[in-house]
Amino acid sequence: MILFNGPNTPFGRMALATALELGVDVENRVIDVYSSQFLDGLNPLRQIPTLLPANGRAIADSRVICDYLGAIHPEKRFVPRDDWDVRARWSLVVGLMETSVARTMELRRPAAERSMTAVEKHDQRIARTIGWLEAEASELCSDIPRIDRLATAVVLEYMDFRSVRDWRADAPRLARWLEAETSRPCLAVSRPREAQNAVSSR
C-alpha cells in the first residue's frame, strides 16, 4: 500500500511511524500536495496523509489511517479501539498538532495579512494542552508503544522543529521521557530530514 505524504507534516509522520511500529509494509511517497492533482480522485480534499491500500479505496485523515493500520495487527493493542482514555488523549494530542501547524502557517503569512490575535489564541491553547499532557505523564511516559504516546512524541518534536514553543520548562516529565523516546526506530526513521540534521547537531 502507498502512503501519500508530505516532507514535514506531523499528521503524516504519525501515520508512517504507526506503520513502522506495527511492521506494516507501506511505501511512503512524499509529494507536493499543491501540485498533485492526481490526489483529487483519491481524496477530494487533496490532503495528506492519504493511504491507498491494495484494494484501491483510499483512506483519508491521519487518525482513520492509524486506526486502519492498527486493525491489521489488533493483537498488539497499539491503537486500542475500546480504551477511551487512550483515544481521548490521542484526540487532544492531534488537536495540539492542528493548532501548532495553524500557528506556524499564520506566522508565514505576509505581515499585513497576519493575525497576531490568532497567534495568541493558538499560544493559549498550546500552553493549556501542554499543561494537561504533563498532568497525564504517568500514562504517557512509558516505553511501551501505544498510539497516544507515539502521537505525543511526534507533536513535541514538531514543536521543537518549528520553534512553536519552548515547552520543556512547563513539562519536565515529558521532556525527560522524550529524550529516550526519540530513539525509538519508528520515530528516528520517520523524522523529517531537516529535523534529523537538527537532532544530530545537538
Secondary structure by P-SEA (a helix, b strand, c coil): cccccccccaaaaaaaaaaaaacccccccccccccccccccccccccccbbbcccccccccaaaaaaaaaaacccccccccccaaaaaaaaaaaaaaaaaaaaaaaaacccccccaaaaaaaaaaaaaaaaaaaaaccccccccccaaaaaaaaaaaaaaaacccccccccaaaaaaaacccccaaaaaaccaaaaaaaaac
